[in-house]
Amino acid sequence: MRIPILLALIILLAIPSIAQRDIDKLAATERAFASMAAEKGTKQAFLANLADDGIVFVPDRTNGKAFWSARGESPSLLSWAPNYADVSSNGLLGYTTGNWEFRAKGKDDAPSAFGDFVTVWQRMPDGNYRFVVDIGINHDKPVQYSTELAAPSYPPNTNEKNSSAADSANTFFEIAGKQGIAAAYKTYAAENVRAYREGNFPLLGRGKLLSFVRKEKADTKLTKRTVFFQSADLAYVTNTYSKTLTDGKTENGNFLQIWKLVDGRWQIVLDIFKPMPQK
């Protein structure tokens, strides 16, 4: 009996180091992606790193390869760096997020636009990561452009019970529809959730997210999932939303949520809303 127990203990102790290697590889992939954009142009870099069915939000949902293939070459430079990354316990699904800045005339130009990005990655059969979702927001110039990568906030979980994030996501949507989105976030947002809203710096932590949505006082309607993907202890969902603001105006757009199994519960660890231009 001692041998199976010892073997199980060795496996459990090895999981964090394996997960960290996957996170390091994913962060290195993101940095190489950004370096290629600086050296060979944004178009070539995106086409080289996109999965065939990868999507970009520009601002609406669009097939990434079709979008970038149709774009002409440009001297502009989009620079970015990952500030946080996480990967599923089996290494098949991960995401990166960080700051970006745009120089219209190239590397010698002063940056004229700023924001944060979120990229979802899948490991391909060849072992390399390609991205399947790319979305981001604009905001004012930050105090500092950062290249630092924060340590993971959550331990990996093998999800031996094979619990489904979809069940929690469906309940989140139901609570949001009946009691409001603040109540849904209060139930399902992780303590260290990262939330992104156009024109705002990242909201770090459940308290800041709840404060934002309560102050906004918008009637938010979320379309239930159309794209949902889960791998071990990590999952993501994308769809559309509609907000009725306090001034009576309506904001429509797309959202991405990333869910992770934390302390035995599926929780939202990242949440981003990307509005469409008002007509």
C-alpha positions in Angstrom: 0.0 0.0 0.0 2.9 2.3 0.7 4.1 2.4 -3.0 0.8 3.8 -4.5 0.5 6.3 -1.7 4.1 7.4 -2.2 3.6 7.6 -6.0 0.5 9.7 -5.6 2.4 12.0 -3.2 5.2 12.4 -5.7 2.7 13.3 -8.5 1.0 15.9 -6.3 4.3 17.5 -5.4 5.3 17.6 -9.1 2.2 19.3 -10.3 3.2 22.9 -9.3 6.6 22.6 -10.9 5.1 21.2 -14.1 2.5 24.0 -14.2 5.2 26.6 -13.6 7.2 25.3 -16.6 4.1 25.6 -18.7 3.5 29.1 -17.5 7.1 30.1 -18.3 6.8 28.6 -21.7 3.5 30.5 -22.4 5.0 33.8 -21.2 8.1 33.2 -23.4 5.7 32.5 -26.3 3.9 35.9 -25.7 7.3 37.7 -25.5 8.5 36.1 -28.7 5.2 37.1 -30.3 5.8 40.8 -29.3 9.4 40.6 -30.4 8.4 39.3 -33.9 6.0 42.2 -34.2 8.8 44.7 -33.4 11.2 43.0 -35.9 9.0 41.8 -38.7 5.8 43.8 -38.3 2.5 43.3 -36.5 0.8 41.5 -39.4 3.4 38.8 -39.8 3.6 38.2 -36.0 -0.2 37.8 -35.7 -0.4 35.4 -38.6 2.5 33.3 -37.2 0.9 32.9 -33.8 -2.8 32.6 -34.6 -4.6 29.2 -34.5 -6.4 28.6 -37.7 -9.8 29.1 -36.0 -8.5 31.9 -33.7 -10.7 35.0 -33.2 -9.9 38.6 -32.7 -12.2 41.4 -31.5 -11.7 44.5 -33.7 -14.0 45.4 -32.0 -16.5 42.8 -33.2 -15.7 39.1 -33.2 -13.7 38.2 -36.4 -11.7 35.3 -37.7 -8.1 36.3 -36.9 -6.4 34.9 -39.9 -8.9 36.4 -42.3 -8.7 39.8 -40.7 -4.9 40.0 -40.6 -4.4 38.4 -44.1 -6.6 41.2 -45.5 -4.6 44.0 -43.8 -1.9 45.8 -45.6 1.6 46.3 -44.3 2.1 49.3 -42.0 5.1 51.1 -40.4 3.2 51.4 -37.1 4.4 49.5 -34.1 2.2 47.7 -31.5 4.3 46.9 -28.4 3.1 44.8 -25.5 4.3 42.6 -22.6 2.7 40.0 -20.5 2.2 41.0 -16.8 0.3 37.8 -15.8 -0.1 34.3 -17.1 -1.7 31.1 -16.1 -2.1 27.6 -17.6 -4.4 24.7 -17.0 -3.0 21.8 -14.9 -2.6 19.7 -18.0 -0.9 22.5 -20.0 -3.4 22.5 -22.8 -5.1 25.8 -22.2 -3.7 29.1 -20.9 -3.9 32.9 -21.0 -1.8 35.9 -20.8 -2.6 39.5 -20.1 -0.7 42.7 -19.9 -0.2 46.3 -21.1 0.3 47.5 -24.7 1.1 50.8 -26.4 0.9 51.9 -30.0 3.3 54.0 -32.1 1.7 55.2 -35.4 5.0 55.9 -37.2 7.1 53.1 -35.8 9.6 52.5 -33.0 11.0 56.1 -33.0 7.5 57.6 -32.6 6.0 58.6 -29.2 3.2 56.2 -28.1 -0.2 57.6 -28.8 -2.6 54.9 -27.5 -2.5 52.6 -24.5 -4.4 49.7 -23.0 -4.4 46.1 -21.8 -4.8 42.9 -23.7 -6.0 39.4 -23.0 -4.9 36.4 -25.1 -6.2 32.8 -24.7 -3.8 30.1 -25.9 -4.1 26.4 -26.8 -1.2 24.0 -27.0 -1.1 22.5 -30.5 -0.2 18.9 -31.3 3.4 20.0 -32.0 3.7 21.2 -28.4 3.7 24.9 -29.3 1.1 27.4 -28.2 -1.1 29.3 -30.7 -3.7 31.8 -29.6 -7.4 31.3 -30.1 -8.7 34.6 -28.6 -7.3 38.1 -28.6 -9.2 40.9 -27.1 -8.2 44.2 -25.3 -9.2 47.6 -24.1 -8.0 51.2 -24.5 -7.3 53.5 -21.5 -5.3 56.6 -20.6 -1.5 56.5 -20.5 -0.4 54.5 -17.4 2.1 55.8 -14.9 4.5 53.2 -16.1 4.8 50.6 -18.9 5.6 47.3 -17.3 7.4 44.2 -18.5 7.2 42.4 -15.2 5.4 39.1 -14.9 3.4 38.6 -11.6 3.4 35.2 -9.9 0.4 33.0 -10.5 -2.5 33.8 -8.0 -4.0 30.3 -7.9 -2.6 26.8 -7.5 -3.2 24.2 -10.2 -6.0 21.6 -9.7 -6.1 18.3 -11.5 -10.0 18.3 -11.3 -10.1 14.6 -10.6 -13.9 14.8 -10.2 -14.1 16.2 -13.7 -16.5 19.0 -12.6 -17.8 21.3 -15.3 -17.3 25.0 -15.4 -20.3 25.2 -17.7 -22.6 24.5 -14.8 -21.2 27.4 -12.8 -21.3 29.7 -15.8 -25.0 28.9 -16.4 -25.8 29.7 -12.8 -23.8 32.9 -13.1 -25.9 33.9 -16.1 -29.2 33.0 -14.3 -28.2 35.1 -11.2 -27.2 38.0 -13.4 -30.6 37.9 -15.2 -32.7 37.7 -12.1 -30.7 39.6 -9.4 -28.3 41.7 -11.4 -24.7 41.3 -12.4 -23.3 42.6 -9.1 -25.0 39.7 -7.3 -23.6 37.2 -9.9 -20.1 38.6 -9.4 -20.4 38.5 -5.7 -21.1 34.8 -5.9 -18.6 33.8 -8.6 -15.8 36.3 -9.0 -12.5 35.1 -7.5 -11.0 37.3 -4.8 -8.1 38.2 -7.1 -10.2 38.6 -10.2 -8.9 40.8 -13.0 -11.6 42.8 -14.8 -11.3 45.1 -17.8 -13.6 47.8 -19.0 -13.1 50.2 -21.9 -11.5 53.5 -20.8 -10.5 52.2 -17.4 -7.4 50.8 -15.9 -7.6 47.1 -14.9 -9.8 46.5 -11.9 -7.8 44.1 -9.7 -9.8 42.3 -7.1 -13.4 41.4 -6.5 -14.0 44.5 -4.3 -13.0 46.8 -7.1 -15.1 45.0 -9.6 -18.1 45.1 -7.4 -17.6 48.8 -6.6 -17.4 49.5 -10.3 -20.6 47.7 -11.4 -22.5 49.1 -8.5 -21.4 52.6 -9.2 -22.2 52.2 -12.9 -25.8 51.1 -12.1 -26.3 49.7 -15.6 -28.9 47.1 -16.5 -26.6 44.4 -18.0 -27.9 41.6 -20.1 -25.6 38.7 -21.0 -26.3 36.3 -23.8 -25.7 32.8 -22.6 -22.6 31.0 -23.9 -22.0 30.4 -27.5 -18.3 29.5 -27.3 -17.3 27.5 -24.2 -14.0 25.6 -23.9 -12.7 23.8 -20.8 -9.5 21.9 -20.2 -8.9 20.4 -16.7 -9.1 23.3 -14.2 -9.4 26.2 -16.7 -12.2 27.3 -19.0 -13.3 30.3 -21.1 -16.5 31.6 -22.5 -17.2 34.3 -25.1 -20.5 36.0 -26.1 -22.3 39.3 -26.4 -23.8 41.7 -23.9 -26.1 44.7 -23.8 -26.1 47.5 -21.2 -28.7 50.1 -20.6 -26.9 53.0 -18.9 -28.3 55.4 -16.4 -28.7 58.1 -19.2 -30.9 55.7 -21.2 -28.2 55.0 -23.8 -27.4 51.4 -24.8 -24.0 49.8 -25.0 -23.6 46.6 -27.0 -20.5 44.5 -27.2 -18.7 41.2 -26.6 -17.3 39.7 -23.4 -14.8 37.1 -22.4 -14.7 35.3 -19.1 -12.0 33.0 -17.9 -13.0 30.5 -15.2 -10.7 28.5 -12.9 -11.2 25.8 -10.4 -10.1 27.4 -7.1 -10.5 25.7 -3.7 -13.0 23.2 -5.2 -15.2 25.9 -6.8 -15.3 27.2 -10.4 -14.7 31.0 -10.1 -14.2 33.9 -12.6 -10.6 34.9 -12.6 -10.7 37.2 -15.6 -13.6 39.3 -17.1 -13.4 41.7 -20.0 -16.1 43.7 -21.8 -15.4 45.1 -25.3 -18.0 47.6 -26.5 -19.0 48.1 -30.1 -19.0 51.7 -31.4 -22.3 53.4 -30.8 -24.3 54.0 -34.0 
